[in-house]
Amino acid sequence: MNRQPGLSVRLKLTLSYAGFLMLAGAAVLAVVWVFLLRYVPDVIHTRGFAPFIPSRSDLERAFAPRVALMLGFLLLFGLLGGWILAGRMLAPLHRITEAARLAADGSLSHRIRLPGRKDEFRELADVFDGMLSRIEAQVLEQQRFAANASHELRTPLAVTQTMLDVARTDPDRDPKELVERLSAVNTRAIELTEALLVLSRTEQGAFTREQVDLSLIAEEAAETLFPLAEKRGVTIRISGDITPAIGSYSLLLQLTANLLHNAVVHNLPERGGVHISTATGPRYVLLRVENTGSQLSPRLVATLTEPFQRGSERIRTDHAGVGLGLAIANSIVQAHNGILTLTARPEGGLVATVQLPAAAPATTGRDGRILP
């Protein structure tokens, strides 16, 4: 970006240094004039062969050229010294400006790493480096997520196109079967799109916070997923007292439902179990979902909150979920200033623990919302 016409900051500082130095020199010379020369008489009367005593005029004639010479020297010294000092003082600012220019051009990996003592420029450079690190991480995450989302959305669209092409070339095919398959694929695409919207909403923090009871939210989520659990032969057990928390009721219900859905789907067939519990701490509340299942390695557990992940592989189109359940849960927890911890059970299965800020105990309504 080209600068507008005008004096640079370095030149302004140089002129300021030189101006202050000239002002200081002029003040010293003024002191000499006020306190010395003004008390020297203009005419000195001597008698006989008395030694020569300079008068005020004599001193002024001798003093004036040297004053001009000294002021000229101070001006040159101030300009040269000010230019050098201003350059040294503004050098860190040039490094910060160059880093900002590289970041504006898309190079987010560059860091200033300003050496020296902890002054104002060093503090600014450290803050700028931290900001670049966060922006780079967010951009990389968004790029990875966008690539995964594009891939996942392309799959149902490609399947739909294939089925339509087959139906076009085979007019005798049963349209009812085609409609059912298209409906299933379309439902999956809608679920994936809605999940992406929820994830985007939580990441932006665009929701209203209120006081809710996690224990009632857990009961509602369990009632919603009870038919699925019964179909898969999984039992759900709930425990916990009133657990007041602060957050969005709908998003916390989505969080609990996602954790519970993951616990039901990835469980032992016909003999699995899920235990969902809530507890209250001094300044936080806990939501814990524990399920039986196959053995999970710590390395695998660490990747479960990544988008479009299911177990050790990416999800497939025939799976009931869309691979965003735990990613959405983790995003909702972070948006509520909480912590989601996933731990593999030694006997097999997973334990998901959510820690959220607690709210002051209050009376709750039947819908789970805490009454004011």
C-alpha positions in Angstrom: 0.0 0.0 0.0 1.5 3.4 -1.0 1.7 6.1 1.6 0.0 9.4 1.2 2.2 12.4 0.5 3.7 13.9 3.6 6.4 13.5 6.2 7.3 10.0 7.4 7.2 9.2 11.1 11.0 8.8 11.1 11.4 12.3 9.6 8.9 13.8 12.1 10.8 12.2 15.0 14.1 13.5 13.5 12.8 17.0 13.3 11.4 16.7 16.8 14.7 15.6 18.2 16.6 18.4 16.4 14.0 21.0 17.4 14.2 20.1 21.1 18.0 20.1 20.9 18.0 23.5 19.3 15.5 24.7 21.9 17.7 23.4 24.7 20.8 25.1 23.2 18.9 28.4 22.7 17.8 28.2 26.4 21.4 27.7 27.6 22.5 30.7 25.5 19.6 32.8 26.8 20.7 32.0 30.4 24.2 33.2 29.5 22.8 36.4 28.1 20.3 37.0 31.0 22.6 36.2 33.9 26.0 37.3 32.5 26.0 39.7 29.6 23.2 41.9 30.8 25.2 42.9 33.9 28.3 44.0 31.8 28.2 47.8 31.2 28.0 48.9 27.7 30.7 51.6 28.3 33.7 51.1 30.6 35.7 54.1 31.7 39.3 53.5 32.3 42.1 55.8 33.5 45.7 55.9 32.5 47.3 52.6 31.4 44.6 50.3 32.9 44.3 46.9 31.2 41.7 46.4 28.5 38.3 45.5 29.8 35.7 44.4 27.2 32.4 46.1 27.3 29.0 44.5 26.5 29.3 45.4 22.9 32.8 43.8 22.7 31.4 40.6 24.2 28.4 40.6 22.0 30.6 40.9 18.8 32.8 38.1 20.0 29.9 35.9 21.3 27.4 36.2 18.4 29.4 34.4 15.7 30.2 31.5 18.1 26.5 31.3 19.1 25.5 31.0 15.5 28.2 28.4 14.9 27.1 26.4 18.0 23.4 26.5 17.0 24.3 25.3 13.5 26.3 22.5 15.0 23.4 21.6 17.3 21.1 21.6 14.3 23.3 19.2 12.2 23.9 17.0 15.3 20.2 16.9 16.1 19.2 16.0 12.6 21.9 13.3 12.2 21.5 11.9 15.7 17.7 12.1 15.5 17.6 10.3 12.2 19.7 7.4 13.6 17.8 7.2 16.9 14.5 7.3 15.1 15.6 4.5 12.8 16.6 2.3 15.7 13.4 3.0 17.6 11.2 2.3 14.6 13.0 -0.8 13.5 10.7 -3.1 15.5 7.7 -1.4 14.0 9.0 -2.1 10.5 9.2 -5.8 11.4 5.7 -5.7 12.6 4.5 -3.9 9.5 6.2 -6.4 7.3 4.6 -9.3 9.2 1.2 -7.6 8.8 1.8 -7.2 5.1 2.7 -10.8 4.7 -0.4 -11.8 6.7 -2.6 -9.6 4.5 -1.1 -11.4 1.4 -2.1 -14.8 2.9 1.1 -15.9 4.6 -0.1 -16.7 8.1 2.9 -18.9 9.0 5.3 -15.9 9.4 6.1 -14.8 12.9 7.9 -11.7 14.2 9.6 -13.2 17.2 11.0 -9.8 18.2 14.1 -10.1 20.4 15.1 -7.8 23.2 13.7 -6.8 26.5 9.9 -6.7 27.2 9.0 -3.2 26.1 5.9 -1.8 24.3 7.1 -3.0 20.9 8.0 -6.5 22.2 4.5 -6.7 23.8 2.8 -5.7 20.5 4.9 -8.2 18.5 4.0 -11.0 20.9 0.3 -10.2 20.8 0.5 -10.0 17.0 2.3 -13.4 16.9 -0.4 -14.9 19.1 -3.1 -13.5 16.9 -1.5 -14.9 13.8 -1.3 -18.4 15.4 -4.9 -18.4 16.3 -6.0 -17.1 12.9 -3.8 -19.7 11.1 -5.2 -22.5 13.2 -8.8 -21.4 12.5 -8.2 -21.0 8.8 -6.6 -24.4 8.5 -9.5 -25.9 10.5 -12.0 -24.2 8.3 -10.3 -25.3 5.1 -10.1 -28.9 6.3 -13.8 -28.8 7.4 -14.9 -27.2 4.2 -13.1 -29.9 2.2 -14.6 -32.7 4.3 -18.1 -31.1 4.1 -17.8 -30.7 0.4 -16.9 -34.4 0.1 -19.7 -35.5 2.3 -22.3 -33.4 0.6 -21.1 -34.6 -2.8 -21.8 -38.2 -2.0 -25.6 -38.0 -1.6 -25.8 -35.8 -4.6 -23.8 -38.2 -6.7 -26.0 -41.1 -5.5 -29.1 -39.2 -6.4 -27.7 -38.4 -9.9 -26.9 -42.1 -10.4 -30.3 -43.3 -9.4 -31.9 -40.7 -11.7 -29.7 -41.8 -14.6 -30.7 -45.4 -14.0 -34.4 -44.6 -13.8 -34.0 -42.6 -17.0 -32.5 -45.5 -18.9 -34.9 -48.1 -17.3 -38.5 -46.7 -17.7 -40.0 -50.0 -16.5 -38.3 -49.7 -13.1 -40.7 -49.5 -10.1 -40.9 -45.7 -9.3 -41.9 -46.5 -5.7 -38.5 -48.0 -4.9 -36.8 -45.1 -6.6 -38.8 -42.6 -4.5 -37.9 -44.4 -1.3 -34.2 -44.5 -2.0 -34.2 -40.9 -3.1 -36.1 -39.9 0.0 -33.5 -41.7 2.2 -30.6 -40.1 0.4 -32.3 -36.7 0.6 -32.9 -37.1 4.3 -29.2 -37.8 4.9 -28.3 -34.7 2.9 -30.7 -32.6 5.0 -29.4 -34.0 8.2 -25.8 -33.2 7.1 -26.8 -29.7 6.1 -28.6 -29.1 9.4 -25.6 -30.4 11.3 -23.3 -28.1 9.5 -25.6 -25.2 10.3 -25.6 -26.1 14.0 -21.9 -26.4 14.1 -21.5 -23.0 12.4 -24.0 -21.5 14.9 -22.2 -22.8 17.9 -18.7 -21.7 16.6 -20.0 -18.2 16.2 -21.7 -18.1 19.6 -25.0 -16.9 18.1 -27.3 -18.1 20.8 -29.1 -16.8 23.9 -27.9 -18.0 27.3 -30.3 -18.9 30.1 -30.5 -21.0 33.3 -31.3 -24.7 32.6 -31.3 -28.0 34.5 -29.0 -30.6 32.9 -30.8 -33.5 34.7 -34.1 -32.7 33.0 -32.3 -32.2 29.7 -30.8 -35.7 30.1 -34.2 -37.2 30.8 -35.6 -35.6 27.6 -32.7 -36.7 25.5 -33.1 -40.3 26.9 -36.8 -40.3 26.1 -36.1 -39.2 22.5 -33.6 -41.9 21.9 -35.3 -44.7 23.9 -36.9 -46.2 20.7 -33.5 -46.4 19.0 -31.9 -47.9 22.1 -34.8 -50.5 22.4 -34.4 -51.4 18.8 -30.7 -52.1 19.2 -31.1 -53.9 22.5 -29.3 -51.2 24.6 -30.5 -50.2 28.0 -30.4 -46.6 29.2 -30.0 -45.7 32.9 -30.3 -42.2 34.2 -29.1 -40.8 37.6 -28.6 -37.4 39.1 -30.3 -34.6 41.0 -31.1 -31.0 39.9 -28.1 -29.7 38.0 -28.4 -26.0 37.3 -26.3 -24.7 34.4 -26.0 -21.6 32.2 -26.4 -21.9 28.4 -28.8 -22.5 25.5 -31.5 -25.1 26.3 -31.8 -26.2 22.7 -28.0 -26.5 22.2 -27.5 -28.3 25.5 -30.3 -30.7 24.5 -28.5 -31.2 21.1 -25.3 -31.9 23.0 -26.8 -34.5 25.3 -28.7 -36.1 22.4 -25.5 -36.4 20.3 -23.5 -37.9 23.2 -26.4 -40.3 23.9 -26.9 -41.2 20.3 -23.2 -42.0 19.9 -23.3 -44.1 23.0 -26.3 -46.1 21.7 -25.1 -46.6 18.1 -21.5 -47.6 19.0 -22.5 -50.2 21.6 -22.7 -53.9 22.1 -25.6 -55.4 20.1 -28.4 -56.9 22.2 -26.6 -56.6 25.5 -25.2 -53.1 25.7 -25.8 -50.4 28.2 -25.6 -46.6 28.6 -25.4 -44.7 31.9 -26.1 -41.0 31.8 -25.6 -39.0 35.0 -25.4 -35.4 36.2 -23.6 -33.9 39.2 -23.0 -30.5 40.7 -19.6 -29.1 41.8 -18.6 -25.9 43.6 -18.4 -23.8 40.4 -19.3 -26.3 37.7 -21.7 -29.0 36.7 -20.9 -32.4 35.1 -22.8 -34.4 32.5 -21.4 -37.9 32.1 -22.4 -40.5 29.4 -20.8 -43.9 29.8 -21.4 -46.8 27.4 -20.2 -50.3 26.8 -18.7 -51.3 23.5 -15.5 -52.4 21.8 -12.0 -51.6 22.9 -10.8 -48.2 21.9 -7.2 -47.0 21.8 -6.3 -43.6 23.3 -5.0 -42.5 19.9 -8.4 -43.3 18.3 -10.3 -41.6 21.1 -8.3 -38.4 20.5 -9.7 -38.1 17.0 -13.4 -38.8 17.7 -14.3 -35.1 18.1 -13.0 -34.3 14.6 -15.7 -33.7 11.9 -16.7 -36.7 9.8 -15.0 -39.3 12.0 -16.5 -42.5 13.1 -14.2 -44.9 14.9 -11.0 -45.4 13.0 -12.4 -44.5 9.6 -14.5 -41.9 7.9 -18.2 -42.5 8.0 -20.0 -44.1 5.1 -23.3 -43.1 3.5 -25.1 -46.2 4.8 -24.5 -45.2 8.4 -27.2 -43.6 10.5 -25.2 -40.6 11.5 -23.4 -37.9 9.5 -20.1 -38.0 11.3 -20.7 -34.7 13.1 -22.2 -35.8 16.4 -19.2 -35.5 18.6 -17.8 -32.6 16.6 -21.0 -30.7 17.3 -21.0 -31.8 20.9 -17.4 -30.5 21.3 -18.2 -27.2 19.6 -21.3 -26.7 21.8 -19.2 -27.4 25.0 -16.6 -24.9 23.9 -19.2 -22.3 23.1 -20.5 -22.7 26.6 -16.9 -22.2 28.1 -16.9 -25.9 29.1 -14.7 -28.9 28.6 -15.5 -32.2 26.8 -13.3 -35.1 27.8 -13.5 -38.5 26.1 -11.9 -41.5 27.8 -11.8 -45.1 26.8 -13.2 -47.7 29.3 -10.7 -50.4 30.2 -13.4 -53.1 29.6 -14.5 -51.5 26.3 -16.6 -48.5 25.4 -16.4 -44.8 26.0 -16.9 -42.3 28.8 -17.8 -38.7 27.7 -17.6 -36.1 30.5 -18.9 -32.5 30.0 -17.9 -29.8 32.5 -19.9 -26.6 32.3 -20.2 -23.4 34.4 -22.8 -23.8 37.1 -25.7 -21.6 37.9 -27.1 -20.7 41.2 -29.7 -23.2 42.4 -33.3 -22.2 41.6 -36.7 -23.6 41.0 -37.1 -25.4 37.7 -40.2 -25.8 35.5 -41.4 -29.0 33.9 -39.7 -28.2 30.6 -36.3 -28.1 32.2 -35.9 -24.3 32.3 -35.1 -22.8 35.6 -37.7 -20.3 36.7 -36.5 -16.8 37.6 
